[in-house]
Amino acid sequence: MSKNNLLAFILIINSVVFSQEKRARDYGIDFGVFKTGIDNSITDVEGVKVGHVTLNYDKNVRTGVTAIIPHPDDLFKIKTPTAIFIGNGFGKLTGLSQVEELGNSETPIILTNTLSVPIASQALIEYTLKNNNNIRSVNPLVGETNDGRLNDIQGFHVKKEHVFKAIEKASIKNITEGSIGAGTGTVCFGFKGGIGTSSRVIPSSLGGYTVGVLVQTNFGGVLRIGGVSIGKKLNKYTFKKDTHKNADGSCMIVIITDAPIDSRNLKRLAKRGMMGLAKTGGIASNGSGDYVIALSVAKQNLINSKSESSFYKPNYLYNRDVSPLFLAAIEATEEAIINSLFAAKTMIGKNGFKVEELPKNKVLDYLFKN
């Protein structure tokens, strides 16, 4: 076999292995009552794209960028109804106040590390100005978690071109999870964390809407899976030695739905993301930045910024009709967090600091063989 053919064969084998990688529910773990979308991903919501740039090189660089594109139109001209809920505010979410005031967003959502929020914000501004050069204000939406245990965070390794690349690479089939993009250097429940995603499709009798979730996990607590206190059984949990060590951290949660709901009910939907986090054992500790961004991409819901007064106003769901969306968001958030743990692999980073991956075989024994 020639060298080129051998390389092609290796790539094929690797792609087959990757495609067969099991996610949490593939092992029979129960995450609720609603069915998932086709890919069990935030991209099951029509038009949503996700892109990653992973910086994992040398001994100390373990970071990256994740971009979420809510819909395919110009996001500044066709704004997206949005709300943000703060579970615990020890974080740096750029763009929060304008979203809170106006109830919409106007850029992609970028996730990265704490000290890269300014450069990512600048990149989003430049990205927006390329197609809207006569504007004087852009509200970039950038969230973060702190990957400084594994990553040389003070090295400022994330550059503007990485943000541009993550947006450019965004795909409707980008469901890669674990130590990728903004989740490259994160730690969750003392194990390797990362990016996770999941979705739910509401039964047609309740509207038939889709709810998708993507998370960046980097927080502490007492891990629970399927209602079982896995952290306690593994003897690895926050406050195990009566200290605050490993309690702090953060979680970014992005919820997108195609249901026609306004920013008020999106805020209510965002709150349910924290309930999903709580089901996994997260505690939103004092030093944790836990934010939930919720968006509606229902086509009749999008806001034409040039003619808001004449633009078609949607028939929003009544309050009584949003409860199924609440449950869908809780289930999908819980599963996305656990998916991030199941996909992440053991990593050695800055100064030789090592974070072990979740021991899935032990977890499965506790869940199914006891």
N, C-alpha and C positions, 0 to 999 in steps of 0.2 A: 504494500500500500504506500502511495506517495505521501510526502509530508503534507501537501495540501489536502489530500483526501483524508488523511488521518485527522487533521485539524477539523475538517468538516464533520467527520464522524464523532469526534469528541463534543463538538458543539451540539450536534443532534442528540447525543446521549444526555448531555447536560440539560437540554431543553425538555427532554422527556422526563428526566428525574424531577426537574422543577415543576413541570405541569402536574406531576403526581404527588407533590408535596401536600400533606394533609393539613387541613385547618381544624380548629377546635371541634366544630360540629361533625366533622367527618369521623371522629372517634365515638360519636353517639352522645355527646354532651347536649343537654336540653337547655335551650335559651328562650323558651316561651311558647306562645301559641300561634303567632302570625308566621306566614311563610316568608322566605327570603326572596329577593329578586334573582334574576338569572345568574349573576356573578356574585351575589351576596356582597355587594360593594356599593359605595356611595355613587359610583358611576352607573348604577341601575336606574337612577333618576335621569330621564332623558336630557341630553345636552351637557351633562356634567363631565368634566375632564379632570384628570389628576396627572401631575408630572413630578418626577423626583430628580434631584442631583445629589449624589452621594460622594462625600469627601472622606475617604478612608485610606490613608497612606502614611508612610513613615511610622514612627512609634507613637506620635502624639496627636495626629489629626483624625478625629472621629466625629464628624458633623455633617451638615448638609442642608438642603432646601426642599420643601414640598410645596407645590403650587396647586391650588384648587380653582378651577375655572367654572363658575356657576352656569353660564349659558354661552352659546356661540356668537352672539351679537356683540357689538362694541359695548363693553360694560359701563363706560362712562356715559354714553348717550342713552342707553337703555338700562336704567338702574334697577337693582334687585331689592325688593322688600327684605329687610334684615332686622334682626334684634340680637342683642348680646346679654347674656346673664352671667354675673360674676359669682361663682361659688365661693372663692376666696381670692382677694385681690392683690396678692403678693406677686405681681407679674407686670409685664410690659406689653400691653395690647394696644398698638398704635391704631388710631382711627375710631376708638370707642365712642368718644363724646359726640361726634357728628352722626354716627349711626344711631345713638341714643336720641339725638335731637330730631333728626329727619326721618328715621325709620327706613333707611335704605343704604346700600353700599354701591360703590362705583368702580371697583378694581377687583382683580383676582385676589384670593386670600393666600397669603404666603405664611408658611410656618418655617421657623429656623431656630437658631440658638439665641440666648438672651442678649449677648453683646453684638449680635449681627442684625438686630431689629433696625437700627438707623440705616445701615447700608441697604437692607432689603426694602425699606421704605423709599429711599432715594431711587432705587431701581424701579419700583412700581410707579413712581412719579414720572420718571423718564419714559417708561413703557407706555404710559397713558398719553403723554405729550406727543408721542410720535404720530398719533392719529387725531389728536385734538390740540393743535398748536396755538389756538387762540384763547385758551383758558388760563385763568390765573390761580386756580385752586384745585387741588386733587387730594382726596382723602384716602391714602393708602391703608389697607387693612392687613396688618402684620402681627402674628402671634408667635409665642416662643415657649420653650422650656429650657432649663439650664443643663447643658451636657458637660459641665466643667469637671466632672469626676473622671470621665474617660477622654475628654477632648481638651486640647490646648486652646481654651476659649479666649484667652487674652492674645492669641496670635492673629485674630481677625482673618481667618482663612476663607470665610465666605465673602465672595466678591459680587459685584453687580452682574457680571456675566453669568454667574451661577443661577441667579434669579431669572435672568432672561432665558437661560437654557431650560430651566424647570418648566417655565411657561410654554416654551416652544415644544418641549417633549410631551406636554400634557395629552393624554389619550383617554378615550372612553373605556378602554380595556386595561387600564393601569391599576391592577389590584395587588401589586407586590406589597408585601407586608414585612414587618420586623425591622431589622437594622438597615434601613434605607432612608434616603432623604433626610428630613428633619428628625427622624427617629434613629439616626445612625449611632449617636452616642448617649442615648437615654437609658435610665435605670428605673425599673418599676417593681415595687414590693421587694426590693433587694435583688431581683433577677434582671436579666437583660430585657429592657423594654423596647419600644419602637413605634412604628406606624401600624395601625390596625383599622379595618373597615368592615362594615356589615350593612345590610339593608332589610327592609320589611315591605311587603305589599299588602295593603289593607284589602280585605274581601270586598268584592264588587258591591255587595249589599250595603257596605259602609262607605262607599265612595270609590274604591279601587285605586286609591292613591299610593304612591311610593314614598318611603322615607329612607334616606341614606345617611350613614354616619361615617366619619373618618376621625381617628384620634391619634394624638401624639402623646405617648404615655411616659411619665417621668415622675412618679409620685410614690408615697408610702402608705402603709396601713397594714391590715391583716387580710391577706389574699383569700377570697372566697370564690369557688367555682361550683356552679350547680347547687348552691346552698351549703356546700361543705367548706369548713374552715381549713383550707389547704395550707395556709401560712402557718397555722398552729400545728398541723400534723407534720409539716416539714421542719418545724422548730426554727422558722425564719420569719420574723415579723417585727413591726415597729414596736418599740418600748420593751423588747424582750429582756434587755439588761437595764431596765429602769432609766434609760437615757432618751434624749430626743434624736439620737443618731438615726439616720435613714427615714425619719418621719417626714421631713420636708421634701418638696419637689413640686411638680406642676403637671397639669393635664390640659391640653387643648382639645376641644371637642367641636367638630363642625357637623351640623345637621342640615340637610337640604331635602326639601320636599317639593313635589309638583302639585300639592294641594293649594287651592286659592285661599290663603289666609293672610291677614295684614300683620303689621309689625307688632301690634298688641298681642295677638295670639301667637306670633312667632316668639315673643318673649316668654309666654307661658310654655311653649314647646321647648324652648331652650332650658328652662328650669328642669324639665324631665331628664335632660342629659345628665345632670348631677345625680338624679335618682339611679340612673344606670351605673354611674361610677360608684355610688354607695353600695350597690348590689355586689360589686367585685371586692369590697372591703376597703376602698379608698376613704380617707378621713378628711380631706381638704385641710391639712394642717396649717399652723400659723405661717410657715414660710412657703406655702404652696400657692401658685398662680393657676387657679382652675377657672377657665373661661369656656363658655359655650356660645358659639355663633350659629344662629339659625336663619335660614334663608328660604324663601319661596320662589320657585322658578316657573310657576304656572304662567303660561304665555299671556293670559289676559291680566296677569298680576304685575307684569313688568312696567316700569315707569319711563315713559318717553320724556326725557329731561327738557326737550325743546317746547313741548306743548302739553304740560301736565293738566292744564285746565280743560283742554278739549279731548284729551286721550280717554279712550274707553275705560270706564271704571268697572272693575270686576264685581261679580256677585260673590262676596266672601262667604265662607262657611259660617254658619251660626255657631255661637259658643258651644251649644249642646252637641255639635257634630265633630268637635275636635278631639274628643277623648280617645278615639281609636288611634289618632296620630300620637297622642301622649304615650300610649302603651308601646306603639311601634318604636318610638324614639328611645324609650327605656330599654327595650329588648335589644335593639341594634347597638346602642352604646355599650351595654354590658358585653355583648358578643365581640364587638370591635376591640375592646380593651383586652379581652382574653385572647383574641386572635393575634394581637401584637406580641403577647408573651409566647404563644405557641410557635410563632414564626421566627422570633429572634434567636440568634446563636451566641454562644459564649464569646466574649470579646476582651482583649487586653488592650489597654489604651495608655494614656498619659502616666508617666513614671511607673509603668508596669502594672498599673491598677487593673485588676481582673474582675469581671462580672460574669457569673455563671448564667447559662440559660436555664429556663424553667425545666426541671427534671420531669419530662412528660410521662415517662413510664411509671414513676412513683405516683404522680398525680392521678393517672388512670387507674392505678391499683386502688387508691383511696376512694375514687369515685365509683368503681364498678366491682371490686373484688372483696370488699369488706362487708 
